[in-house]
Amino acid sequence: MPPSYPAVLRNLLRSSDPAYPSHEGPLEPLIGVNEVAQLLGIHQKTVYAWAAAGRLPCVRVGSRLRFLASDIASWVSARKED
């Protein structure tokens, strides 16, 4: 029986191959466009536009955009005005 996708991902993340940097602990959950739009108080179309323009860090999973909450938090912090 072939290994499950989670097992394959764990093996890739544990790999010593520099193309797949090691990652300790569980993966951070990804959040969707709707959640990001709500967090930032903007429209979903704006999230898509900013991600397409490279202004908002994102991960493409197939044809869908997903985001790491920590990336969004860092992105917001970098734009904070004193």
C-alpha positions in Angstrom: 0.0 0.0 0.0 1.4 3.4 -0.9 2.1 5.8 2.0 -0.6 8.4 2.8 -0.1 12.0 1.8 0.5 13.2 5.4 3.2 10.5 5.8 4.8 11.7 2.5 4.7 15.3 3.6 6.3 14.4 7.0 9.1 12.6 5.2 9.7 15.5 2.9 9.8 17.9 5.8 12.3 15.6 7.6 14.5 15.3 4.5 18.0 16.7 4.5 17.6 17.9 1.0 18.1 21.7 0.9 15.1 22.0 -1.4 13.0 20.8 1.4 14.2 22.6 4.6 13.5 20.7 7.8 10.6 21.7 9.9 10.2 20.9 13.6 6.8 20.2 15.0 3.4 20.2 13.3 2.7 22.3 10.3 0.9 25.6 10.9 -2.7 25.4 9.7 -3.5 27.4 6.6 -6.3 29.9 6.5 -8.4 30.9 3.5 -9.2 34.1 1.7 -12.4 34.7 3.6 -10.6 34.5 7.0 -7.8 36.8 5.8 -10.3 39.3 4.5 -12.1 39.3 7.8 -8.8 39.6 9.8 -7.8 42.6 7.7 -11.2 44.1 7.3 -11.0 44.1 3.5 -13.0 42.6 0.7 -12.1 39.1 -0.6 -11.4 40.5 -4.1 -8.7 42.8 -2.5 -7.1 39.7 -0.9 -6.9 38.0 -4.3 -5.6 41.2 -6.0 -2.9 41.8 -3.4 -1.8 38.1 -3.4 -1.7 38.1 -7.2 0.5 41.3 -7.2 2.8 39.8 -4.6 1.9 42.3 -1.9 0.4 39.7 0.4 2.3 36.4 1.3 0.3 33.3 0.2 0.6 29.7 -0.5 -1.1 28.2 -3.6 -2.7 24.8 -3.0 -3.8 23.6 -6.4 -5.9 26.5 -7.7 -6.7 27.9 -4.2 -4.9 30.5 -2.2 -4.1 29.8 1.4 -2.2 31.8 4.0 -0.2 31.2 7.1 -1.6 33.2 9.9 2.0 34.0 11.1 2.8 35.4 7.7 -0.2 37.6 7.8 0.7 38.8 11.3 4.2 39.6 10.2 2.9 41.4 7.1 0.7 43.5 9.3 3.4 44.2 11.8 5.8 45.4 9.0 3.2 47.9 8.0 2.5 49.3 11.5 3.0 53.0 11.8 4.4 54.4 15.1 
